[in-house]
Amino acid sequence: MNDRQEDRFSMFLVVRGFLDQNSATVSSIPAFLAAQNDFGTQVDVIQSLSLQLHSSAGTTADKTKLRGAMADAAVPVAAAMRALAAVTADNQLAEQADVTRFTLIGGRDTLAADRADQLHAVATQQAANLVDYGISDSHLTTLRTAIDAYRAAVRAPQQTIAA
């Protein structure tokens, strides 16, 4: 909630408290009692939605950490692929391996994961050639695991809000 919404919600809580304190008077007027019950229900709905919003508060820090781990796993693979491309004069491979930590850390969430996925796909195709450059299957598995963990973190806030 922003400040204005928070102020308004605080006012709703004060009004609900006042109505509860004066329940004897309120209950003597059936139409007013019905309005009070509806108002109380709406306040409860707002509170539950507010709790859902706050329950996703730590996901940004988690997502940032996982994005860094994904970038850390991708950079050595990309460097080895660029070295292989330079030795074999494969310009297409060099272009596909043009991934830096900055390109994965900066920009949109899903685009970073897509870029890491593309790198992983090409590296998997070149796995036999990358062994000479220090990239083993365990490096590719680590990269795949980091990408999957990051993608799950990107989806987490939307799933929390939708729940």
C-alpha beads as a LAMMPS data file, in Angstrom:
LAMMPS data file: protein, C-alpha beads

163 atoms
162 bonds

1 atom types
1 bond types

-500.0 500.0 xlo xhi
-500.0 500.0 ylo yhi
-500.0 500.0 zlo zhi

Masses

1 110.0

Atoms # bond

1 1 1 0.000 0.000 0.000
2 1 1 1.127 3.520 -0.639
3 1 1 0.861 6.246 2.011
4 1 1 -2.567 7.449 0.908
5 1 1 -3.981 3.929 0.911
6 1 1 -2.421 3.246 4.299
7 1 1 -3.984 6.421 5.731
8 1 1 -7.377 5.472 4.360
9 1 1 -7.087 1.938 5.696
10 1 1 -6.115 3.259 9.139
11 1 1 -9.264 5.380 9.058
12 1 1 -11.315 2.268 8.192
13 1 1 -9.875 0.478 11.224
14 1 1 -10.752 3.417 13.493
15 1 1 -14.318 3.502 12.131
16 1 1 -14.697 -0.253 12.593
17 1 1 -13.444 0.045 16.177
18 1 1 -15.905 2.872 16.873
19 1 1 -18.787 0.854 15.450
20 1 1 -17.788 -2.169 17.518
21 1 1 -17.690 -0.042 20.694
22 1 1 -21.190 1.205 19.939
23 1 1 -22.642 -2.104 18.827
24 1 1 -25.753 -1.730 21.010
25 1 1 -26.764 1.424 19.175
26 1 1 -25.804 0.063 15.751
27 1 1 -27.696 -3.197 16.223
28 1 1 -30.946 -1.334 16.926
29 1 1 -31.038 -0.120 13.303
30 1 1 -31.205 -3.151 10.947
31 1 1 -30.083 -1.287 7.810
32 1 1 -27.129 0.234 9.647
33 1 1 -26.202 -3.163 11.104
34 1 1 -26.186 -4.672 7.593
35 1 1 -23.948 -1.838 6.355
36 1 1 -21.609 -2.340 9.333
37 1 1 -21.318 -6.064 8.603
38 1 1 -20.560 -5.377 4.933
39 1 1 -17.992 -2.746 5.914
40 1 1 -16.320 -5.179 8.328
41 1 1 -16.126 -7.800 5.587
42 1 1 -14.479 -5.327 3.206
43 1 1 -11.926 -4.317 5.856
44 1 1 -11.086 -8.001 6.392
45 1 1 -10.590 -8.461 2.634
46 1 1 -8.250 -5.462 2.497
47 1 1 -6.251 -6.847 5.430
48 1 1 -5.862 -10.257 3.802
49 1 1 -4.737 -8.697 0.506
50 1 1 -2.259 -6.518 2.368
51 1 1 -0.811 -9.592 4.087
52 1 1 -0.402 -11.322 0.721
53 1 1 1.501 -8.328 -0.598
54 1 1 3.825 -8.268 2.405
55 1 1 4.431 -12.013 2.271
56 1 1 6.420 -11.517 -0.951
57 1 1 8.700 -8.861 0.576
58 1 1 11.885 -10.972 0.711
59 1 1 11.606 -12.322 -2.801
60 1 1 13.439 -9.395 -4.386
61 1 1 16.565 -10.045 -2.338
62 1 1 16.338 -13.770 -3.069
63 1 1 15.848 -13.110 -6.763
64 1 1 18.859 -10.771 -6.863
65 1 1 21.021 -13.367 -5.131
66 1 1 19.890 -16.126 -7.514
67 1 1 20.442 -13.869 -10.529
68 1 1 24.002 -13.266 -9.356
69 1 1 24.544 -17.009 -8.928
70 1 1 23.208 -17.589 -12.441
71 1 1 25.576 -14.954 -13.827
72 1 1 28.507 -16.419 -11.880
73 1 1 27.781 -19.846 -13.361
74 1 1 27.343 -18.488 -16.898
75 1 1 30.431 -16.273 -17.176
76 1 1 33.084 -19.056 -17.163
77 1 1 31.058 -21.030 -19.710
78 1 1 30.747 -17.975 -21.953
79 1 1 34.474 -17.218 -21.633
80 1 1 35.384 -20.765 -22.633
81 1 1 33.005 -20.586 -25.583
82 1 1 34.555 -17.295 -26.731
83 1 1 38.017 -18.852 -26.492
84 1 1 36.850 -21.837 -28.537
85 1 1 35.280 -19.487 -31.077
86 1 1 38.530 -17.518 -31.384
87 1 1 40.604 -20.665 -31.951
88 1 1 38.174 -22.119 -34.492
89 1 1 37.376 -18.739 -36.111
90 1 1 33.668 -19.408 -35.572
91 1 1 32.042 -15.970 -35.579
92 1 1 28.569 -17.376 -34.983
93 1 1 29.742 -19.153 -31.833
94 1 1 31.514 -15.977 -30.705
95 1 1 28.260 -14.052 -31.084
96 1 1 26.298 -16.704 -29.184
97 1 1 28.892 -16.611 -26.394
98 1 1 28.795 -12.826 -26.092
99 1 1 27.499 -12.912 -22.516
100 1 1 28.993 -10.971 -19.638
101 1 1 28.027 -10.661 -16.003
102 1 1 26.673 -7.203 -16.760
103 1 1 24.374 -8.451 -19.538
104 1 1 22.883 -11.015 -17.156
105 1 1 22.645 -8.758 -14.099
106 1 1 21.227 -5.753 -15.957
107 1 1 17.981 -5.613 -17.858
108 1 1 14.679 -7.420 -17.555
109 1 1 14.275 -10.504 -15.374
110 1 1 12.990 -12.914 -17.980
111 1 1 15.394 -11.705 -20.665
112 1 1 18.373 -12.506 -18.434
113 1 1 17.078 -16.037 -17.899
114 1 1 16.396 -16.423 -21.631
115 1 1 19.930 -15.270 -22.455
116 1 1 21.404 -17.737 -19.960
117 1 1 19.194 -20.487 -21.431
118 1 1 20.511 -19.743 -24.929
119 1 1 24.075 -19.852 -23.651
120 1 1 23.425 -23.167 -21.908
121 1 1 21.858 -24.676 -25.040
122 1 1 24.837 -23.770 -27.232
123 1 1 27.319 -24.847 -24.556
124 1 1 25.570 -28.209 -24.294
125 1 1 25.959 -28.671 -28.059
126 1 1 29.648 -27.768 -27.757
127 1 1 30.234 -29.761 -24.532
128 1 1 32.831 -32.096 -26.047
129 1 1 34.850 -29.153 -27.416
130 1 1 34.617 -27.161 -24.176
131 1 1 36.340 -29.834 -22.068
132 1 1 39.719 -28.577 -23.342
133 1 1 38.775 -25.114 -22.038
134 1 1 37.964 -26.283 -18.512
135 1 1 34.204 -26.663 -18.855
136 1 1 32.877 -30.041 -17.770
137 1 1 29.376 -31.459 -17.564
138 1 1 29.274 -30.400 -13.915
139 1 1 29.709 -26.753 -14.985
140 1 1 26.773 -27.096 -17.365
141 1 1 24.689 -28.813 -14.685
142 1 1 25.493 -26.005 -12.243
143 1 1 24.450 -23.445 -14.851
144 1 1 21.194 -25.321 -15.568
145 1 1 20.403 -25.523 -11.842
146 1 1 21.116 -21.799 -11.390
147 1 1 18.874 -20.880 -14.344
148 1 1 16.020 -23.033 -13.042
149 1 1 16.319 -21.603 -9.517
150 1 1 16.306 -18.055 -10.881
151 1 1 13.266 -18.726 -13.088
152 1 1 11.409 -20.101 -10.060
153 1 1 12.268 -16.934 -8.109
154 1 1 11.009 -14.746 -10.960
155 1 1 7.662 -16.559 -10.869
156 1 1 7.402 -16.529 -7.051
157 1 1 5.924 -13.011 -6.533
158 1 1 3.197 -13.533 -9.142
159 1 1 2.278 -16.888 -7.620
160 1 1 2.143 -15.372 -4.132
161 1 1 -0.134 -12.543 -5.245
162 1 1 -2.366 -14.880 -7.256
163 1 1 -2.808 -17.248 -4.303

Bonds

1 1 1 2
2 1 2 3
3 1 3 4
4 1 4 5
5 1 5 6
6 1 6 7
7 1 7 8
8 1 8 9
9 1 9 10
10 1 10 11
11 1 11 12
12 1 12 13
13 1 13 14
14 1 14 15
15 1 15 16
16 1 16 17
17 1 17 18
18 1 18 19
19 1 19 20
20 1 20 21
21 1 21 22
22 1 22 23
23 1 23 24
24 1 24 25
25 1 25 26
26 1 26 27
27 1 27 28
28 1 28 29
29 1 29 30
30 1 30 31
31 1 31 32
32 1 32 33
33 1 33 34
34 1 34 35
35 1 35 36
36 1 36 37
37 1 37 38
38 1 38 39
39 1 39 40
40 1 40 41
41 1 41 42
42 1 42 43
43 1 43 44
44 1 44 45
45 1 45 46
46 1 46 47
47 1 47 48
48 1 48 49
49 1 49 50
50 1 50 51
51 1 51 52
52 1 52 53
53 1 53 54
54 1 54 55
55 1 55 56
56 1 56 57
57 1 57 58
58 1 58 59
59 1 59 60
60 1 60 61
61 1 61 62
62 1 62 63
63 1 63 64
64 1 64 65
65 1 65 66
66 1 66 67
67 1 67 68
68 1 68 69
69 1 69 70
70 1 70 71
71 1 71 72
72 1 72 73
73 1 73 74
74 1 74 75
75 1 75 76
76 1 76 77
77 1 77 78
78 1 78 79
79 1 79 80
80 1 80 81
81 1 81 82
82 1 82 83
83 1 83 84
84 1 84 85
85 1 85 86
86 1 86 87
87 1 87 88
88 1 88 89
89 1 89 90
90 1 90 91
91 1 91 92
92 1 92 93
93 1 93 94
94 1 94 95
95 1 95 96
96 1 96 97
97 1 97 98
98 1 98 99
99 1 99 100
100 1 100 101
101 1 101 102
102 1 102 103
103 1 103 104
104 1 104 105
105 1 105 106
106 1 106 107
107 1 107 108
108 1 108 109
109 1 109 110
110 1 110 111
111 1 111 112
112 1 112 113
113 1 113 114
114 1 114 115
115 1 115 116
116 1 116 117
117 1 117 118
118 1 118 119
119 1 119 120
120 1 120 121
121 1 121 122
122 1 122 123
123 1 123 124
124 1 124 125
125 1 125 126
126 1 126 127
127 1 127 128
128 1 128 129
129 1 129 130
130 1 130 131
131 1 131 132
132 1 132 133
133 1 133 134
134 1 134 135
135 1 135 136
136 1 136 137
137 1 137 138
138 1 138 139
139 1 139 140
140 1 140 141
141 1 141 142
142 1 142 143
143 1 143 144
144 1 144 145
145 1 145 146
146 1 146 147
147 1 147 148
148 1 148 149
149 1 149 150
150 1 150 151
151 1 151 152
152 1 152 153
153 1 153 154
154 1 154 155
155 1 155 156
156 1 156 157
157 1 157 158
158 1 158 159
159 1 159 160
160 1 160 161
161 1 161 162
162 1 162 163
